[in-house]
Amino acid sequence: MTVEYLKPVPLHKPLRVEGREVEVHGRKHINTAEILNEKDEVLARSRGTFIAIDPAQMFAKYVER
């Protein structure tokens, strides 16, 4: 995931975060997101690549039987 900060992101102020899925190729998901202030100015944006997992398969060894 990469994050590009365009303007300072304030603490203790209302912010809105919007995310969307851009592409899906099998288990590979490309997502983007933005952080906006009350004036709808984009303060930061990001793009990330995520791999979908099967939780049951991934954590099967930790489940008591």
Distance bins in CASP14 RR format, pairs under 12 A and 6 or more apart:
PFRMAT RR
TARGET T0000
AUTHOR 0000-0000-0000
RMODE 2
METHOD distances of the structure
MODEL  1
1 29 0 0 0 0 0 1 0 0 0 0 0
1 30 0 0 0 0 0 1 0 0 0 0 0
1 31 0 0 0 0 1 0 0 0 0 0 0
1 32 0 0 0 0 0 1 0 0 0 0 0
1 33 0 0 0 0 1 0 0 0 0 0 0
1 44 0 0 0 0 0 1 0 0 0 0 0
1 45 0 0 0 0 0 1 0 0 0 0 0
1 46 1 0 1 0 0 0 0 0 0 0 0
1 47 1 0 0 1 0 0 0 0 0 0 0
1 48 1 0 1 0 0 0 0 0 0 0 0
1 49 1 0 0 1 0 0 0 0 0 0 0
1 50 0 0 0 0 1 0 0 0 0 0 0
2 30 0 0 0 0 0 1 0 0 0 0 0
2 31 0 0 0 0 0 1 0 0 0 0 0
2 32 0 0 0 0 0 1 0 0 0 0 0
2 33 0 0 0 0 0 1 0 0 0 0 0
2 44 0 0 0 0 0 1 0 0 0 0 0
2 45 0 0 0 0 1 0 0 0 0 0 0
2 46 1 0 0 1 0 0 0 0 0 0 0
2 47 1 0 1 0 0 0 0 0 0 0 0
2 48 1 0 0 1 0 0 0 0 0 0 0
2 49 0 0 0 0 1 0 0 0 0 0 0
3 9 0 0 0 0 0 1 0 0 0 0 0
3 17 0 0 0 0 0 1 0 0 0 0 0
3 32 0 0 0 0 0 1 0 0 0 0 0
3 33 0 0 0 0 1 0 0 0 0 0 0
3 34 0 0 0 0 0 1 0 0 0 0 0
3 35 0 0 0 0 1 0 0 0 0 0 0
3 43 0 0 0 0 0 1 0 0 0 0 0
3 44 1 0 1 0 0 0 0 0 0 0 0
3 45 1 0 0 1 0 0 0 0 0 0 0
3 46 1 0 1 0 0 0 0 0 0 0 0
3 47 0 0 0 0 1 0 0 0 0 0 0
3 48 0 0 0 0 1 0 0 0 0 0 0
4 32 0 0 0 0 0 1 0 0 0 0 0
4 33 0 0 0 0 0 1 0 0 0 0 0
4 34 0 0 0 0 1 0 0 0 0 0 0
4 35 0 0 0 0 0 1 0 0 0 0 0
4 42 0 0 0 0 1 0 0 0 0 0 0
4 43 0 0 0 0 0 1 0 0 0 0 0
4 44 1 0 0 1 0 0 0 0 0 0 0
4 45 1 0 1 0 0 0 0 0 0 0 0
4 46 1 0 0 1 0 0 0 0 0 0 0
4 47 0 0 0 0 1 0 0 0 0 0 0
4 48 0 0 0 0 0 1 0 0 0 0 0
5 34 0 0 0 0 0 1 0 0 0 0 0
5 35 0 0 0 0 1 0 0 0 0 0 0
5 42 0 0 0 0 0 1 0 0 0 0 0
5 43 1 0 0 1 0 0 0 0 0 0 0
5 44 1 0 1 0 0 0 0 0 0 0 0
5 45 0 0 0 0 1 0 0 0 0 0 0
5 46 0 0 0 0 1 0 0 0 0 0 0
6 34 0 0 0 0 1 0 0 0 0 0 0
6 35 0 0 0 0 1 0 0 0 0 0 0
6 36 0 0 0 0 0 1 0 0 0 0 0
6 37 0 0 0 0 0 1 0 0 0 0 0
6 41 0 0 0 0 1 0 0 0 0 0 0
6 42 1 0 1 0 0 0 0 0 0 0 0
6 43 1 0 0 1 0 0 0 0 0 0 0
6 44 1 0 0 1 0 0 0 0 0 0 0
6 45 1 0 0 1 0 0 0 0 0 0 0
6 46 0 0 0 0 0 1 0 0 0 0 0
7 15 0 0 0 0 0 1 0 0 0 0 0
7 34 0 0 0 0 0 1 0 0 0 0 0
7 35 0 0 0 0 1 0 0 0 0 0 0
7 36 0 0 0 0 0 1 0 0 0 0 0
7 37 0 0 0 0 1 0 0 0 0 0 0
7 39 0 0 0 0 0 1 0 0 0 0 0
7 41 1 0 0 1 0 0 0 0 0 0 0
7 42 1 0 0 1 0 0 0 0 0 0 0
7 43 1 0 1 0 0 0 0 0 0 0 0
7 44 1 0 0 1 0 0 0 0 0 0 0
7 45 0 0 0 0 0 1 0 0 0 0 0
8 15 0 0 0 0 0 1 0 0 0 0 0
8 35 0 0 0 0 0 1 0 0 0 0 0
8 37 0 0 0 0 1 0 0 0 0 0 0
8 41 0 0 0 0 0 1 0 0 0 0 0
8 43 1 0 0 1 0 0 0 0 0 0 0
8 44 0 0 0 0 1 0 0 0 0 0 0
9 15 1 0 0 1 0 0 0 0 0 0 0
9 16 0 0 0 0 0 1 0 0 0 0 0
9 17 0 0 0 0 0 1 0 0 0 0 0
9 34 0 0 0 0 0 1 0 0 0 0 0
9 35 1 0 1 0 0 0 0 0 0 0 0
9 36 0 0 0 0 0 1 0 0 0 0 0
9 37 0 0 0 0 1 0 0 0 0 0 0
9 41 0 0 0 0 0 1 0 0 0 0 0
9 42 0 0 0 0 0 1 0 0 0 0 0
9 43 1 0 1 0 0 0 0 0 0 0 0
9 44 1 0 1 0 0 0 0 0 0 0 0
9 45 0 0 0 0 0 1 0 0 0 0 0
9 46 0 0 0 0 0 1 0 0 0 0 0
10 35 0 0 0 0 0 1 0 0 0 0 0
10 36 0 0 0 0 0 1 0 0 0 0 0
10 37 1 0 0 1 0 0 0 0 0 0 0
10 38 0 0 0 0 0 1 0 0 0 0 0
10 39 0 0 0 0 0 1 0 0 0 0 0
10 41 0 0 0 0 0 1 0 0 0 0 0
10 43 0 0 0 0 1 0 0 0 0 0 0
10 44 0 0 0 0 0 1 0 0 0 0 0
13 35 0 0 0 0 0 1 0 0 0 0 0
13 36 0 0 0 0 0 1 0 0 0 0 0
13 37 1 0 0 1 0 0 0 0 0 0 0
13 38 1 0 0 1 0 0 0 0 0 0 0
13 39 0 0 0 0 0 1 0 0 0 0 0
13 41 0 0 0 0 0 1 0 0 0 0 0
13 43 0 0 0 0 0 1 0 0 0 0 0
14 35 0 0 0 0 0 1 0 0 0 0 0
14 36 0 0 0 0 1 0 0 0 0 0 0
14 37 1 0 0 1 0 0 0 0 0 0 0
14 38 1 0 1 0 0 0 0 0 0 0 0
14 39 0 0 0 0 0 1 0 0 0 0 0
14 40 0 0 0 0 0 1 0 0 0 0 0
14 43 0 0 0 0 0 1 0 0 0 0 0
15 33 0 0 0 0 0 1 0 0 0 0 0
15 34 0 0 0 0 0 1 0 0 0 0 0
15 35 1 0 1 0 0 0 0 0 0 0 0
15 36 1 0 0 1 0 0 0 0 0 0 0
15 37 1 0 0 1 0 0 0 0 0 0 0
15 38 0 0 0 0 1 0 0 0 0 0 0
15 39 0 0 0 0 0 1 0 0 0 0 0
15 40 0 0 0 0 0 1 0 0 0 0 0
15 41 0 0 0 0 0 1 0 0 0 0 0
15 42 0 0 0 0 0 1 0 0 0 0 0
15 43 1 0 0 1 0 0 0 0 0 0 0
15 44 0 0 0 0 1 0 0 0 0 0 0
16 33 0 0 0 0 0 1 0 0 0 0 0
16 34 0 0 0 0 1 0 0 0 0 0 0
16 35 1 0 0 1 0 0 0 0 0 0 0
16 36 1 0 1 0 0 0 0 0 0 0 0
16 37 1 0 0 1 0 0 0 0 0 0 0
16 38 0 0 0 0 1 0 0 0 0 0 0
16 39 0 0 0 0 0 1 0 0 0 0 0
16 40 0 0 0 0 1 0 0 0 0 0 0
16 41 0 0 0 0 0 1 0 0 0 0 0
16 42 0 0 0 0 0 1 0 0 0 0 0
16 43 0 0 0 0 1 0 0 0 0 0 0
16 44 0 0 0 0 0 1 0 0 0 0 0
17 31 0 0 0 0 0 1 0 0 0 0 0
17 32 0 0 0 0 0 1 0 0 0 0 0
17 33 1 0 0 1 0 0 0 0 0 0 0
17 34 1 0 0 1 0 0 0 0 0 0 0
17 35 1 0 1 0 0 0 0 0 0 0 0
17 36 1 0 0 1 0 0 0 0 0 0 0
17 37 0 0 0 0 0 1 0 0 0 0 0
17 42 0 0 0 0 0 1 0 0 0 0 0
17 43 0 0 0 0 0 1 0 0 0 0 0
17 44 0 0 0 0 1 0 0 0 0 0 0
17 45 0 0 0 0 0 1 0 0 0 0 0
17 46 0 0 0 0 1 0 0 0 0 0 0
18 31 0 0 0 0 0 1 0 0 0 0 0
18 32 0 0 0 0 1 0 0 0 0 0 0
18 33 1 0 0 1 0 0 0 0 0 0 0
18 34 1 0 1 0 0 0 0 0 0 0 0
18 35 0 0 0 0 1 0 0 0 0 0 0
18 36 1 0 0 1 0 0 0 0 0 0 0
18 40 0 0 0 0 0 1 0 0 0 0 0
18 42 0 0 0 0 1 0 0 0 0 0 0
18 43 0 0 0 0 0 1 0 0 0 0 0
18 44 0 0 0 0 0 1 0 0 0 0 0
18 45 0 0 0 0 1 0 0 0 0 0 0
18 46 0 0 0 0 0 1 0 0 0 0 0
19 29 0 0 0 0 0 1 0 0 0 0 0
19 30 0 0 0 0 0 1 0 0 0 0 0
19 31 1 0 0 1 0 0 0 0 0 0 0
19 32 1 0 0 1 0 0 0 0 0 0 0
19 33 1 1 0 0 0 0 0 0 0 0 0
19 34 1 0 0 1 0 0 0 0 0 0 0
19 35 0 0 0 0 1 0 0 0 0 0 0
19 36 0 0 0 0 0 1 0 0 0 0 0
19 44 0 0 0 0 0 1 0 0 0 0 0
19 45 0 0 0 0 1 0 0 0 0 0 0
19 46 0 0 0 0 1 0 0 0 0 0 0
19 47 0 0 0 0 0 1 0 0 0 0 0
19 48 0 0 0 0 0 1 0 0 0 0 0
20 29 0 0 0 0 0 1 0 0 0 0 0
20 30 0 0 0 0 1 0 0 0 0 0 0
20 31 1 0 0 1 0 0 0 0 0 0 0
20 32 1 0 1 0 0 0 0 0 0 0 0
20 33 1 0 0 1 0 0 0 0 0 0 0
20 34 0 0 0 0 1 0 0 0 0 0 0
20 45 0 0 0 0 0 1 0 0 0 0 0
20 46 0 0 0 0 0 1 0 0 0 0 0
20 47 0 0 0 0 0 1 0 0 0 0 0
20 48 0 0 0 0 0 1 0 0 0 0 0
21 28 0 0 0 0 0 1 0 0 0 0 0
21 29 1 0 0 1 0 0 0 0 0 0 0
21 30 1 0 0 1 0 0 0 0 0 0 0
21 31 1 0 1 0 0 0 0 0 0 0 0
21 32 0 0 0 0 1 0 0 0 0 0 0
21 33 0 0 0 0 0 1 0 0 0 0 0
21 47 0 0 0 0 0 1 0 0 0 0 0
21 48 0 0 0 0 0 1 0 0 0 0 0
21 49 0 0 0 0 0 1 0 0 0 0 0
21 50 0 0 0 0 1 0 0 0 0 0 0
21 52 0 0 0 0 0 1 0 0 0 0 0
22 28 0 0 0 0 0 1 0 0 0 0 0
22 29 0 0 0 0 1 0 0 0 0 0 0
22 30 1 0 1 0 0 0 0 0 0 0 0
22 31 1 0 0 1 0 0 0 0 0 0 0
22 32 1 0 1 0 0 0 0 0 0 0 0
22 33 0 0 0 0 0 1 0 0 0 0 0
22 46 0 0 0 0 0 1 0 0 0 0 0
22 47 1 0 0 1 0 0 0 0 0 0 0
22 48 0 0 0 0 1 0 0 0 0 0 0
22 49 0 0 0 0 0 1 0 0 0 0 0
22 50 0 0 0 0 0 1 0 0 0 0 0
23 29 1 0 0 1 0 0 0 0 0 0 0
23 30 1 0 1 0 0 0 0 0 0 0 0
23 31 0 0 0 0 1 0 0 0 0 0 0
23 32 0 0 0 0 1 0 0 0 0 0 0
23 47 0 0 0 0 0 1 0 0 0 0 0
23 48 0 0 0 0 0 1 0 0 0 0 0
23 49 0 0 0 0 1 0 0 0 0 0 0
23 50 0 0 0 0 0 1 0 0 0 0 0
24 30 1 0 0 1 0 0 0 0 0 0 0
24 31 0 0 0 0 1 0 0 0 0 0 0
24 49 0 0 0 0 0 1 0 0 0 0 0
24 50 0 0 0 0 0 1 0 0 0 0 0
24 51 0 0 0 0 0 1 0 0 0 0 0
24 52 0 0 0 0 1 0 0 0 0 0 0
25 49 0 0 0 0 1 0 0 0 0 0 0
25 50 0 0 0 0 0 1 0 0 0 0 0
25 51 0 0 0 0 0 1 0 0 0 0 0
25 52 0 0 0 0 0 1 0 0 0 0 0
26 50 0 0 0 0 0 1 0 0 0 0 0
26 51 0 0 0 0 1 0 0 0 0 0 0
26 52 1 0 0 1 0 0 0 0 0 0 0
27 49 0 0 0 0 0 1 0 0 0 0 0
27 50 0 0 0 0 1 0 0 0 0 0 0
27 51 1 0 1 0 0 0 0 0 0 0 0
27 52 1 0 1 0 0 0 0 0 0 0 0
27 53 1 0 0 1 0 0 0 0 0 0 0
27 54 0 0 0 0 1 0 0 0 0 0 0
28 48 0 0 0 0 0 1 0 0 0 0 0
28 49 1 0 0 1 0 0 0 0 0 0 0
28 50 1 0 0 1 0 0 0 0 0 0 0
28 51 1 0 0 1 0 0 0 0 0 0 0
28 52 1 0 0 1 0 0 0 0 0 0 0
28 53 0 0 0 0 0 1 0 0 0 0 0
29 47 0 0 0 0 0 1 0 0 0 0 0
29 48 0 0 0 0 1 0 0 0 0 0 0
29 49 1 0 0 1 0 0 0 0 0 0 0
29 50 1 0 1 0 0 0 0 0 0 0 0
29 51 1 0 0 1 0 0 0 0 0 0 0
29 52 1 0 0 1 0 0 0 0 0 0 0
29 53 0 0 0 0 0 1 0 0 0 0 0
30 46 0 0 0 0 0 1 0 0 0 0 0
30 47 1 0 0 1 0 0 0 0 0 0 0
30 48 1 0 0 1 0 0 0 0 0 0 0
30 49 1 0 1 0 0 0 0 0 0 0 0
30 50 1 0 0 1 0 0 0 0 0 0 0
30 51 0 0 0 0 0 1 0 0 0 0 0
30 52 0 0 0 0 0 1 0 0 0 0 0
31 45 0 0 0 0 0 1 0 0 0 0 0
31 46 0 0 0 0 1 0 0 0 0 0 0
31 47 1 0 0 1 0 0 0 0 0 0 0
31 48 1 0 1 0 0 0 0 0 0 0 0
31 49 0 0 0 0 1 0 0 0 0 0 0
31 50 1 0 0 1 0 0 0 0 0 0 0
31 51 0 0 0 0 0 1 0 0 0 0 0
31 52 0 0 0 0 0 1 0 0 0 0 0
32 42 0 0 0 0 0 1 0 0 0 0 0
32 44 0 0 0 0 0 1 0 0 0 0 0
32 45 1 0 0 1 0 0 0 0 0 0 0
32 46 1 0 0 1 0 0 0 0 0 0 0
32 47 1 0 1 0 0 0 0 0 0 0 0
32 48 1 0 0 1 0 0 0 0 0 0 0
32 49 0 0 0 0 0 1 0 0 0 0 0
32 50 0 0 0 0 0 1 0 0 0 0 0
33 42 0 0 0 0 0 1 0 0 0 0 0
33 43 0 0 0 0 0 1 0 0 0 0 0
33 44 0 0 0 0 1 0 0 0 0 0 0
33 45 1 0 0 1 0 0 0 0 0 0 0
33 46 1 0 1 0 0 0 0 0 0 0 0
33 47 0 0 0 0 1 0 0 0 0 0 0
33 48 0 0 0 0 1 0 0 0 0 0 0
33 50 0 0 0 0 0 1 0 0 0 0 0
34 40 0 0 0 0 1 0 0 0 0 0 0
34 41 0 0 0 0 0 1 0 0 0 0 0
34 42 1 0 1 0 0 0 0 0 0 0 0
34 43 1 0 0 1 0 0 0 0 0 0 0
34 44 1 0 0 1 0 0 0 0 0 0 0
34 45 1 0 1 0 0 0 0 0 0 0 0
34 46 1 0 0 1 0 0 0 0 0 0 0
34 47 0 0 0 0 0 1 0 0 0 0 0
35 41 0 0 0 0 1 0 0 0 0 0 0
35 42 1 0 0 1 0 0 0 0 0 0 0
35 43 1 0 1 0 0 0 0 0 0 0 0
35 44 1 0 1 0 0 0 0 0 0 0 0
35 45 1 0 0 1 0 0 0 0 0 0 0
35 46 0 0 0 0 1 0 0 0 0 0 0
36 42 1 0 1 0 0 0 0 0 0 0 0
36 43 1 0 0 1 0 0 0 0 0 0 0
36 44 0 0 0 0 1 0 0 0 0 0 0
36 45 0 0 0 0 1 0 0 0 0 0 0
37 43 1 0 1 0 0 0 0 0 0 0 0
37 44 0 0 0 0 0 1 0 0 0 0 0
51 58 0 0 0 0 0 1 0 0 0 0 0
52 58 0 0 0 0 0 1 0 0 0 0 0
53 59 0 0 0 0 1 0 0 0 0 0 0
53 60 0 0 0 0 0 1 0 0 0 0 0
54 60 0 0 0 0 1 0 0 0 0 0 0
55 62 0 0 0 0 0 1 0 0 0 0 0
55 63 0 0 0 0 0 1 0 0 0 0 0
56 62 0 0 0 0 0 1 0 0 0 0 0
56 63 0 0 0 0 1 0 0 0 0 0 0
57 63 0 0 0 0 0 1 0 0 0 0 0
END
